[in-house]
Amino acid sequence: MHKQTRLIGGVLAATLLTQLSACGTLLYPDRRGQIEGRVDPVVVALDAIGILFFVIPGLIAFGIDFATGAIYLPNGQYSMAPETLKQAVDAEGRVDNAKLKALIEQHTGHSLPLDDPRLIQHSANLEQLAAHGLTPAA
């Protein structure tokens, strides 16, 4: 009887753990904020498993994934490592738009209008620079 109780408890704990990790918001936090796109079949399947075992938590997982947008596949966004972008920063800490444009085009295949006069540039604070391993220039 004692082994059977442990087995049932273990299966229940594993099922709850699976359900908690099935939420796309927990698996893919970088996808939050999307409004539309193709639905990710992996997230849908994991949320559906949650409905099979526990109806209310499964429905909540679906609701959260749709509300946050984590259920949608990424829509072709590109990212680059900060180390790669360091090549576009000169010794004085200023960004060379021509080098930055060439780097982005080389790594992503997209040409951005960085020479557009309407482009608004913001300066970073010291914490942001230090997070990327850059030293501020006075």
C-alpha positions in Angstrom: 0.0 0.0 0.0 2.9 2.4 0.9 4.6 1.8 -2.5 1.3 2.4 -4.4 0.8 5.7 -2.6 4.3 6.8 -3.5 3.8 5.8 -7.1 0.5 7.7 -7.4 2.1 10.7 -5.7 5.1 10.6 -8.1 2.9 10.3 -11.1 0.8 13.2 -9.9 3.8 15.3 -9.2 5.3 14.6 -12.6 2.0 15.4 -14.3 1.8 18.7 -12.4 5.4 19.6 -13.2 4.7 18.8 -16.9 1.7 21.0 -16.9 3.5 23.9 -15.3 6.3 23.7 -17.8 3.9 23.2 -20.7 2.9 26.9 -20.7 4.5 28.6 -23.7 5.0 31.7 -21.6 7.4 29.8 -19.4 9.1 27.9 -22.3 9.5 30.9 -24.7 9.5 34.2 -22.7 11.1 35.9 -25.7 7.9 35.4 -27.7 5.7 37.5 -25.3 4.1 40.5 -26.8 3.3 39.1 -30.2 -0.2 39.8 -31.4 -0.6 37.4 -34.3 1.2 34.8 -36.4 1.3 31.1 -36.9 0.5 29.0 -33.9 3.3 26.9 -32.5 2.1 23.2 -32.6 4.5 22.2 -29.7 2.9 24.8 -27.3 -0.6 23.8 -28.4 0.2 20.1 -27.8 1.6 20.8 -24.4 -1.4 22.9 -23.4 -3.7 20.2 -24.8 -2.0 17.6 -22.6 -2.8 19.9 -19.7 -6.4 19.9 -20.7 -6.4 16.1 -20.8 -5.1 15.7 -17.3 -6.5 18.8 -15.6 -9.1 20.8 -17.4 -8.9 24.1 -15.6 -5.1 24.4 -15.5 -5.0 23.4 -19.2 -7.5 26.1 -20.1 -5.7 28.7 -18.1 -2.4 27.7 -19.9 -4.1 28.2 -23.3 -5.6 31.6 -22.1 -2.2 32.8 -20.8 -0.4 31.7 -24.0 -2.9 33.5 -26.2 -3.0 36.6 -24.0 0.8 37.0 -23.9 1.3 35.9 -27.5 3.8 33.2 -26.5 1.7 30.6 -28.4 2.7 32.1 -31.8 5.9 31.2 -33.7 8.5 33.9 -34.0 7.8 36.2 -36.9 11.3 36.3 -38.5 12.9 38.5 -36.0 16.7 38.7 -36.1 19.2 39.3 -33.3 22.9 39.7 -33.2 25.4 39.1 -30.4 26.6 42.3 -28.6 30.2 41.2 -29.3 29.5 41.4 -33.0 28.1 44.9 -32.7 31.3 46.1 -30.9 32.9 46.3 -34.3 30.7 49.3 -35.1 31.8 51.3 -32.1 35.0 53.4 -32.4 37.6 54.1 -29.8 35.7 57.1 -28.5 32.5 55.1 -27.9 30.6 56.5 -30.9 28.6 54.3 -33.2 29.7 54.4 -36.9 26.4 54.1 -38.8 28.1 52.9 -42.0 29.8 50.0 -40.1 26.7 49.2 -38.2 24.6 49.1 -41.4 27.2 46.8 -43.1 27.3 44.5 -40.0 23.5 44.2 -39.9 23.2 43.6 -43.6 26.0 40.9 -43.5 24.5 39.0 -40.6 20.7 39.3 -41.2 20.5 40.1 -44.9 18.4 43.2 -44.2 19.4 46.7 -45.2 18.3 49.3 -42.6 18.0 53.0 -43.4 20.6 54.1 -40.8 21.5 57.1 -42.8 17.9 58.5 -42.8 17.9 62.0 -41.3 14.7 61.2 -39.4 16.5 58.5 -37.4 16.4 59.2 -33.7 19.4 58.0 -31.7 19.4 57.6 -28.0 22.5 57.5 -25.8 23.0 54.7 -23.4 23.6 55.0 -19.7 26.7 53.5 -17.9 24.9 50.3 -16.8 23.7 49.5 -20.3 27.2 50.0 -21.7 28.8 47.9 -18.9 26.3 45.1 -19.5 27.6 44.8 -23.1 31.3 45.0 -22.0 31.7 48.5 -23.4 33.6 51.3 -21.6 32.2 54.8 -21.7 34.2 57.5 -23.4 34.2 61.0 -21.9 
